[in-house]
């Protein structure tokens, strides 16, 4: 397995090249690039600028593990408004294009959001209708559309068997971007791993405190500080033959010496890999 971490976690005040150097020194092999609304890696980034980003990444001895985005929280694929859905689809298309340019073969997509106005049935049907046509585009470019499980926040595809059925309904070109930290109070990550099996395209790694709001803070925390059964998770990943990227997320930042969190997280990932 190889390890990666998001460019969105680069400490504030540190530019992209310096952030890449920190990622390399900390021991990661890759960087997860997050497509933003504005900035050096955004929906307005040109192909030429993307290739320049790839050159910088490679100069630092790294690879682009995948292209992610949080833009679908504001422009969900399940929105009732057709224009919002069109914008959501255009974001996925640009992710696919950029992933191909950046020599990455997976993009993270948050499929849809159940809200007081959008029912689970509506969300399911709209996501099928908007995502399914993108499968062919993804396959032609060698990119997998990895749907992330954002269980509590998304209120959609809450169980692993439901997630599997949705992927089967979409067909080729899709997989799971499995976040083992997002499965709190709704199940157990190791069960999701076994159910999804070879459908897992990437794994997001963070720990979770079962019982949302414990201590008045976030339910998400750094690796080994929460309640995840890491031995069971790693055993399940080995059982299904997953040997891809482990992509670190850090919900709570270090208040002092933020660069140290990169070293600590990298070391924790290596310890995870060595568990089995």
C-alpha positions as CSV (number, residue, x, y, z in Angstrom):
1,X,0.0,0.0,0.0
2,X,1.1,3.6,-0.6
3,X,0.3,6.7,1.5
4,X,-1.0,10.1,0.5
5,X,-2.4,13.2,2.1
6,X,-4.4,16.1,0.8
7,X,-3.0,19.4,-0.4
8,X,-6.0,21.0,1.5
9,X,-4.2,20.1,4.7
10,X,-1.0,22.0,3.9
11,X,-0.5,24.4,6.9
12,X,-1.8,27.9,6.4
13,X,0.8,30.3,5.2
14,X,2.8,27.6,3.4
15,X,2.7,27.7,-0.4
16,X,2.1,24.6,-2.6
17,X,5.8,23.8,-3.4
18,X,6.7,24.1,0.3
19,X,3.7,21.9,1.2
20,X,4.9,19.3,-1.3
21,X,8.3,19.3,0.3
22,X,6.8,18.8,3.7
23,X,4.7,15.9,2.4
24,X,7.8,14.3,0.9
25,X,9.9,14.8,4.0
26,X,7.2,13.3,6.2
27,X,7.3,10.1,4.2
28,X,4.2,10.2,2.0
29,X,4.4,8.9,-1.6
30,X,1.5,10.9,-2.9
31,X,-0.7,14.0,-2.7
32,X,-4.5,14.1,-3.0
33,X,-5.4,17.2,-4.9
34,X,-8.6,19.0,-4.0
35,X,-10.5,20.9,-6.7
36,X,-11.7,24.2,-5.2
37,X,-13.8,27.0,-6.5
38,X,-10.8,29.4,-6.5
39,X,-7.1,29.1,-6.2
40,X,-4.2,27.4,-7.9
41,X,-6.2,24.1,-8.3
42,X,-9.7,25.0,-9.1
43,X,-12.5,24.7,-11.7
44,X,-10.8,27.5,-13.7
45,X,-7.3,25.8,-13.7
46,X,-6.2,25.3,-17.3
47,X,-4.8,22.1,-18.8
48,X,-1.4,23.8,-19.0
49,X,-1.5,24.9,-15.4
50,X,-2.5,21.3,-14.4
51,X,0.5,20.0,-16.2
52,X,2.7,22.5,-14.3
53,X,1.2,21.2,-11.1
54,X,2.1,17.7,-12.1
55,X,5.6,18.7,-12.9
56,X,6.0,20.2,-9.4
57,X,4.5,17.1,-7.8
58,X,7.0,14.9,-9.7
59,X,9.9,17.2,-8.9
60,X,9.2,16.5,-5.3
61,X,9.2,12.7,-5.8
62,X,5.5,12.4,-5.4
63,X,2.5,11.2,-7.4
64,X,-1.1,12.5,-7.5
65,X,-3.1,9.8,-5.8
66,X,-6.5,11.1,-6.8
67,X,-8.5,14.2,-7.5
68,X,-11.1,15.1,-4.9
69,X,-13.5,18.0,-4.3
70,X,-16.0,19.3,-1.7
71,X,-17.8,21.4,-4.3
72,X,-20.7,18.9,-4.5
73,X,-21.9,19.9,-1.0
74,X,-23.0,23.2,-2.5
75,X,-23.9,21.8,-5.9
76,X,-25.3,18.3,-5.2
77,X,-26.0,15.8,-8.0
78,X,-29.3,15.2,-6.3
79,X,-30.5,18.8,-6.4
80,X,-34.0,19.5,-7.6
81,X,-32.8,22.5,-9.6
82,X,-31.7,21.3,-13.1
83,X,-29.1,24.0,-13.4
84,X,-27.5,23.0,-10.1
85,X,-27.4,19.4,-11.3
86,X,-25.8,20.5,-14.6
87,X,-23.1,22.4,-12.6
88,X,-22.5,19.3,-10.5
89,X,-22.0,17.1,-13.6
90,X,-19.6,19.7,-15.0
91,X,-17.5,19.5,-11.8
92,X,-17.3,15.7,-12.2
93,X,-16.3,16.0,-15.8
94,X,-13.6,18.5,-15.0
95,X,-12.3,16.2,-12.2
96,X,-12.0,13.3,-14.7
97,X,-10.2,15.5,-17.2
98,X,-7.8,16.8,-14.6
99,X,-7.1,13.3,-13.2
100,X,-6.2,12.1,-16.7
101,X,-3.8,15.1,-17.1
102,X,-2.3,14.5,-13.6
103,X,-1.7,10.7,-14.2
104,X,-4.2,9.8,-11.5
105,X,-6.9,7.2,-12.1
106,X,-9.5,8.1,-9.5
107,X,-11.7,11.0,-8.5
108,X,-13.7,11.4,-5.3
109,X,-17.3,12.4,-5.7
110,X,-20.0,12.9,-3.0
111,X,-23.0,11.4,-4.8
112,X,-26.0,13.2,-3.4
113,X,-27.5,14.8,-0.3
114,X,-30.8,13.8,1.5
115,X,-32.3,17.0,2.9
116,X,-35.7,17.9,4.4
117,X,-36.7,18.8,0.8
118,X,-35.0,15.9,-1.1
119,X,-36.2,12.5,0.0
120,X,-33.9,9.4,-0.1
121,X,-35.9,8.0,-3.1
122,X,-35.5,11.3,-5.0
123,X,-31.8,11.4,-4.1
124,X,-31.2,7.9,-5.3
125,X,-33.0,8.3,-8.6
126,X,-31.4,11.7,-9.5
127,X,-28.0,10.4,-8.7
128,X,-28.5,7.5,-10.9
129,X,-29.7,9.7,-13.7
130,X,-26.8,12.2,-13.4
131,X,-24.0,9.9,-12.7
132,X,-24.7,6.9,-15.0
133,X,-23.8,8.7,-18.2
134,X,-20.4,9.7,-16.8
135,X,-19.4,6.1,-16.4
136,X,-18.5,5.8,-20.1
137,X,-16.4,9.0,-20.0
138,X,-14.6,7.7,-17.0
139,X,-13.8,4.3,-18.6
140,X,-12.5,5.9,-21.8
141,X,-10.0,7.9,-19.8
142,X,-9.0,5.1,-17.4
143,X,-10.4,6.9,-14.4
144,X,-12.7,5.5,-11.7
145,X,-15.4,7.7,-10.2
146,X,-15.0,6.9,-6.5
147,X,-18.2,7.7,-4.6
148,X,-17.4,8.6,-1.0
149,X,-19.5,7.4,1.9
150,X,-20.3,10.5,4.0
151,X,-22.8,8.6,6.1
152,X,-24.1,11.0,8.8
153,X,-23.6,14.2,6.8
154,X,-24.9,12.9,3.5
155,X,-27.8,10.8,4.9
156,X,-27.5,8.7,1.8
157,X,-26.4,5.1,1.2
158,X,-26.1,4.6,4.9
159,X,-25.2,0.9,4.8
160,X,-22.7,-1.2,2.9
161,X,-25.2,-3.4,1.1
162,X,-27.2,-0.3,-0.1
163,X,-23.9,1.2,-1.3
164,X,-23.1,-2.0,-3.2
165,X,-26.5,-2.1,-4.9
166,X,-26.1,1.6,-6.0
167,X,-22.7,0.8,-7.5
168,X,-24.1,-2.2,-9.3
169,X,-27.0,0.0,-10.7
170,X,-24.5,2.5,-12.0
171,X,-22.4,-0.1,-13.7
172,X,-18.7,0.0,-14.9
173,X,-16.7,3.2,-14.3
174,X,-17.6,3.5,-10.6
175,X,-16.2,2.4,-7.3
176,X,-16.1,3.3,-3.7
177,X,-13.9,6.0,-2.1
178,X,-14.2,4.4,1.3
179,X,-13.7,6.7,4.2
180,X,-13.2,4.4,7.3
181,X,-13.7,7.3,9.6
182,X,-17.1,8.3,8.3
183,X,-18.7,5.1,9.6
184,X,-19.6,6.1,13.1
185,X,-22.9,5.2,14.9
186,X,-24.1,3.6,11.6
187,X,-21.9,0.5,11.4
188,X,-18.3,-0.7,11.4
189,X,-15.7,0.0,8.8
190,X,-14.4,-3.5,8.6
191,X,-17.9,-4.7,7.5
192,X,-18.0,-2.1,4.8
193,X,-14.6,-3.3,3.5
194,X,-15.7,-6.9,3.2
195,X,-19.1,-5.9,1.6
196,X,-17.5,-3.6,-1.0
197,X,-14.5,-5.8,-1.7
198,X,-12.8,-5.1,-5.1
199,X,-15.2,-2.2,-5.6
200,X,-12.9,-0.1,-3.3
201,X,-11.0,2.4,-5.4
202,X,-9.4,4.4,-2.6
203,X,-9.4,4.5,1.2
204,X,-9.6,7.7,3.2
205,X,-8.1,7.2,6.7
206,X,-9.0,9.0,9.8
207,X,-10.2,7.9,13.2
208,X,-13.6,8.5,14.8
209,X,-15.0,8.9,18.3
210,X,-18.2,6.9,18.5
211,X,-20.9,9.1,20.0
212,X,-21.1,12.4,18.0
213,X,-20.3,15.5,20.0
214,X,-18.2,13.7,22.6
215,X,-16.3,16.4,24.5
216,X,-18.1,19.1,22.6
217,X,-15.8,18.7,19.6
218,X,-15.7,16.9,16.2
219,X,-16.4,13.2,16.1
220,X,-13.4,12.8,13.8
221,X,-9.9,12.6,15.1
222,X,-6.3,11.5,14.3
223,X,-5.4,7.9,13.7
224,X,-5.2,5.8,17.0
225,X,-7.0,8.5,19.0
226,X,-10.4,7.2,18.3
227,X,-12.5,4.0,18.5
228,X,-11.8,2.4,15.1
229,X,-10.7,-1.2,15.3
230,X,-7.7,-0.7,13.1
231,X,-6.5,-4.3,13.2
232,X,-9.9,-5.5,12.0
233,X,-9.9,-2.8,9.3
234,X,-6.5,-3.8,8.0
235,X,-7.3,-7.5,8.1
236,X,-10.4,-6.8,6.0
237,X,-8.5,-4.8,3.5
238,X,-6.0,-7.6,3.1
239,X,-8.8,-10.2,2.8
240,X,-10.4,-8.4,-0.1
241,X,-7.0,-7.8,-1.8
242,X,-6.8,-4.0,-1.5
243,X,-3.3,-2.8,-2.1
244,X,-3.9,0.8,-3.2
245,X,-3.6,4.2,-1.7
246,X,-4.3,5.0,1.9
247,X,-5.2,8.7,1.9
248,X,-4.9,10.5,5.2
249,X,-7.4,13.1,6.5
250,X,-6.9,15.2,9.6
251,X,-10.0,16.7,11.0
252,X,-8.4,18.5,13.9
253,X,-5.2,20.4,13.2
254,X,-2.3,20.7,15.6
255,X,-2.5,24.1,17.3
256,X,1.3,24.4,17.4
257,X,3.9,22.9,15.1
258,X,1.4,21.9,12.4
259,X,4.2,20.4,10.3
260,X,4.7,17.8,13.0
261,X,1.2,16.4,12.3
262,X,2.3,15.4,8.9
263,X,5.2,13.4,10.3
264,X,3.0,11.8,13.0
265,X,0.2,10.9,10.5
266,X,2.7,9.4,8.1
267,X,4.2,7.3,10.9
268,X,0.7,6.2,11.9
269,X,-0.1,5.1,8.4
270,X,3.1,3.0,8.2
271,X,2.3,1.4,11.5
272,X,-1.2,0.6,10.1
273,X,0.4,-1.0,7.0
274,X,2.6,-3.1,9.3
275,X,-0.3,-4.4,11.5
276,X,-1.0,-7.3,9.1
